[in-house]
Amino acid sequence: MNDKQPKPHINVDYFEDLTGDIGQQPSAGVDDIGKRIRSLREDKGLSLEELSRLTGFEVELIAGIESNTVQPQLGTVIKLSKALDSAFGRLVAGVGEKIYSITRRTEQRPVSRSTAQKGSRELYTYKSLAPKVKGRHMEALLVQLEENPDEELSVHEGEEFIYVLEGTVLFIIGAERFELEPGDSIYYLSTTPHVVAAKQGQAKIVAVLYEG
């Protein structure tokens, strides 16, 4: 008689050790995105009003992002990068200088946060896993998701792939809803309105974004 218990398809303890508590790590560099956006806007000679017309975002939102009072969602950063003729990865993680990137656990970039546009509720925190590649068109991120009770939608250019490490992820795309467990993954076009959030409490994912 074989009384061995079946091994889980994914070693959750390993991933817990890998990711730790993203939100508790040092947050130096959280305001870098706002500074980069302001620098690019000023370099192009654009006013806040002109960037607002190019993106459809309210002037108050852009000003809040630049002053670090609002932490933009990744879809918002993608739209801003397009309007500023800048690579998405440059705004998220800075300009790379290499043709490859090996990122040791101890070398992962500082955490950035994204909040709801209506208020300061945190939706997720993330850090870049491959910031050193020059001219990259994909951005690999380690993301800690929070609940999104308002189911605030995101829509932007590009494509996304997510792999669930921990917790249950609520995924909404168009009129369809799914719950993703550790080991589940999904690839989708970001041009369809979507929600990626923790169903309850927190969840952790690896996300790969292609800006298109």
ZAMARLUM-976052 format. One line per field, with one value per residue (C-alpha): residue in one letter; chain; z, x, y. Coordinates in pm, 1 decimal. Each point is the difference from the previous one (the first is absolute). Layout:
REM residues N
residuo <- A/... .
cadena <- A/... .
c3 <- Z/... .
c1 <- X/... .
c2 <- Y/... .
This chain:
REM residues 212
residuo <- M/N/D/K/Q/P/K/P/H/I/N/V/D/Y/F/E/D/L/T/G/D/I/G/Q/Q/P/S/A/G/V/D/D/I/G/K/R/I/R/S/L/R/E/D/K/G/L/S/L/E/E/L/S/R/L/T/G/F/E/V/E/L/I/A/G/I/E/S/N/T/V/Q/P/Q/L/G/T/V/I/K/L/S/K/A/L/D/S/A/F/G/R/L/V/A/G/V/G/E/K/I/Y/S/I/T/R/R/T/E/Q/R/P/V/S/R/S/T/A/Q/K/G/S/R/E/L/Y/T/Y/K/S/L/A/P/K/V/K/G/R/H/M/E/A/L/L/V/Q/L/E/E/N/P/D/E/E/L/S/V/H/E/G/E/E/F/I/Y/V/L/E/G/T/V/L/F/I/I/G/A/E/R/F/E/L/E/P/G/D/S/I/Y/Y/L/S/T/T/P/H/V/V/A/A/K/Q/G/Q/A/K/I/V/A/V/L/Y/E/G .
cadena <- A/A/A/A/A/A/A/A/A/A/A/A/A/A/A/A/A/A/A/A/A/A/A/A/A/A/A/A/A/A/A/A/A/A/A/A/A/A/A/A/A/A/A/A/A/A/A/A/A/A/A/A/A/A/A/A/A/A/A/A/A/A/A/A/A/A/A/A/A/A/A/A/A/A/A/A/A/A/A/A/A/A/A/A/A/A/A/A/A/A/A/A/A/A/A/A/A/A/A/A/A/A/A/A/A/A/A/A/A/A/A/A/A/A/A/A/A/A/A/A/A/A/A/A/A/A/A/A/A/A/A/A/A/A/A/A/A/A/A/A/A/A/A/A/A/A/A/A/A/A/A/A/A/A/A/A/A/A/A/A/A/A/A/A/A/A/A/A/A/A/A/A/A/A/A/A/A/A/A/A/A/A/A/A/A/A/A/A/A/A/A/A/A/A/A/A/A/A/A/A/A/A/A/A/A/A/A/A/A/A/A/A .
c3 <- 0.0/-96.7/282.8/-137.6/-25.1/-349.9/-37.9/-73.4/-354.8/133.1/298.5/167.6/279.0/-259.4/-150.9/342.9/68.3/-339.1/25.7/371.0/89.3/-291.0/173.6/301.6/-197.2/-22.6/-220.3/-110.7/-361.3/27.1/-130.5/-292.9/-248.1/69.7/-32.2/-330.1/-143.1/95.9/-141.4/-332.5/-23.1/61.9/-243.6/-270.4/88.2/89.4/257.5/232.3/-207.6/-323.3/151.7/130.1/-353.0/-137.6/257.4/102.2/364.8/217.0/73.2/373.2/-43.8/-195.7/247.9/285.1/-166.9/-58.1/361.9/136.8/165.4/-241.2/-86.0/-357.8/-109.6/-261.1/-272.3/75.1/-29.2/-336.7/-136.3/129.2/-150.3/-341.6/19.9/102.0/-268.7/271.1/67.0/273.5/172.4/22.4/211.3/219.7/62.4/-172.1/-303.1/-33.9/-135.0/-68.9/-255.2/275.3/360.7/283.8/311.9/327.1/280.4/191.5/-305.6/-71.1/-57.5/269.0/35.7/-180.4/86.4/-204.1/142.5/-114.6/-198.5/230.2/334.2/143.5/46.6/-91.1/-275.4/-34.1/57.1/-239.4/-85.9/-324.4/-56.0/-313.4/2.5/-157.8/-363.6/-238.2/-245.0/151.6/-110.9/286.5/371.5/249.3/340.8/336.4/118.5/330.9/-67.2/240.3/-14.5/-249.1/132.6/-249.6/-283.2/-157.1/-362.0/-184.6/-378.0/-203.2/-294.6/15.1/123.1/344.2/149.9/367.9/205.8/346.6/279.4/310.1/99.1/-220.9/-284.7/-128.1/-373.8/-193.3/-374.2/-191.0/142.8/125.0/351.5/112.3/320.7/-42.4/252.7/50.5/-313.8/-225.7/-270.2/-262.8/-309.3/-128.7/-211.8/220.2/-244.1/151.0/330.6/282.0/374.2/173.0/379.7/309.3/61.9/374.5/194.3/-217.8/-288.5/-173.9/-370.0/-258.6/-276.3/-339.5/-191.6/-368.1/-92.4/-368.3 .
c1 <- 0.0/139.5/-70.2/212.0/-178.8/-2.6/242.1/-153.7/47.6/167.1/227.7/-177.2/258.8/268.9/-190.0/-76.9/372.5/63.8/-251.8/-17.7/-234.7/41.4/-182.4/233.7/320.8/182.1/-191.8/286.2/-64.7/-379.4/-15.7/236.2/-284.7/-147.9/340.3/69.4/-337.5/48.6/353.8/-113.4/-297.4/220.0/266.5/-268.8/-123.7/-348.3/-224.5/-219.7/-300.5/161.7/89.9/-355.9/-136.6/238.7/-93.3/-355.1/109.3/-108.8/261.7/-45.2/84.4/320.7/105.0/-63.3/214.1/286.0/-12.4/-18.2/-339.2/-153.3/173.4/-104.1/-128.3/212.5/-260.1/18.7/379.8/-26.4/-231.1/230.9/304.2/-170.6/-88.3/356.0/158.8/181.0/38.8/-231.2/289.4/193.5/-273.4/-50.0/358.9/232.1/225.3/184.5/352.9/46.1/-109.2/-109.6/-115.4/66.1/-176.4/100.2/-252.1/209.9/21.7/-372.0/-94.8/-181.3/-375.4/-239.8/-366.9/-314.2/-314.9/-355.8/-54.1/-291.9/173.2/316.4/-101.4/290.1/-74.6/337.8/373.8/265.7/365.6/184.9/174.1/196.4/86.4/344.5/-81.7/34.8/-285.2/-222.7/-364.2/-115.9/-1.3/12.9/-142.9/-54.0/-338.6/-183.6/-369.9/-251.5/-378.5/-175.9/-358.0/-100.2/130.3/169.1/72.7/328.2/31.7/307.7/208.7/210.3/-21.8/41.0/86.9/-48.5/92.8/-149.3/247.7/-211.1/-362.2/-308.8/-9.0/-325.1/30.7/-271.2/21.2/-292.8/-312.0/182.9/130.0/255.4/173.6/362.9/186.9/377.3/140.8/-269.9/93.8/-167.1/108.1/-225.1/-15.8/5.9/-220.3/-301.7/-113.1/121.9/50.7/278.5/-37.1/18.1/-332.9/53.5/287.6/311.2/134.0/337.8/67.7/273.3/-118.4/161.7/-121.0/64.4/-68.8/-74.6 .
c2 <- 0.0/339.5/242.2/283.1/331.1/153.5/287.0/340.7/123.4/314.5/54.5/288.5/21.3/62.8/290.9/143.7/0.7/156.4/281.1/73.2/282.1/239.9/281.6/-5.9/43.2/336.3/242.6/224.3/85.9/-7.4/356.7/-64.0/-52.2/343.5/164.7/-177.2/100.2/363.4/3.2/-149.6/236.7/303.6/-124.5/-18.5/347.8/-123.4/164.6/-202.1/108.4/-122.1/-338.5/-21.5/46.2/-263.3/-263.6/83.2/14.5/291.3/265.6/-63.0/-368.6/68.9/269.0/-243.0/-266.8/244.3/122.3/-357.7/51.7/-252.9/-328.3/-89.3/-336.9/-174.8/59.2/371.8/-8.8/-175.7/273.5/271.1/-171.8/-6.7/369.3/87.9/-221.7/-192.5/-370.4/-125.7/-176.6/326.3/155.8/-307.7/-103.8/245.1/-34.0/-329.9/-33.5/-373.2/-259.9/-241.7/14.8/-242.9/126.1/-161.4/-1.5/252.2/227.6/40.9/362.9/202.5/-25.3/230.8/34.2/54.6/154.7/48.8/319.0/86.4/35.5/-146.3/-364.1/-226.8/-252.3/-169.4/32.5/-121.9/-10.7/-54.0/-333.0/91.0/370.3/-16.6/-86.7/292.7/59.9/-268.5/-29.5/-223.8/70.3/-288.9/90.2/-164.1/127.5/-11.9/54.5/148.8/-23.0/228.3/16.8/268.9/-222.2/300.6/-93.5/35.2/25.7/89.5/-111.0/-314.1/-356.8/-155.5/-338.3/-77.5/-307.1/-40.6/-72.5/37.8/68.3/17.3/251.9/147.2/55.3/184.8/57.5/141.8/-166.3/-312.4/-70.1/-257.0/-105.3/-103.9/-214.5/-54.8/-161.3/150.3/248.0/214.8/193.0/278.2/312.7/307.5/191.6/-179.5/157.8/-222.8/-34.8/-194.1/-0.2/-216.7/-168.6/34.7/147.1/-12.6/-206.0/-14.6/-39.5/26.0/232.7/51.3/305.5/59.7/359.6/-72.7 .
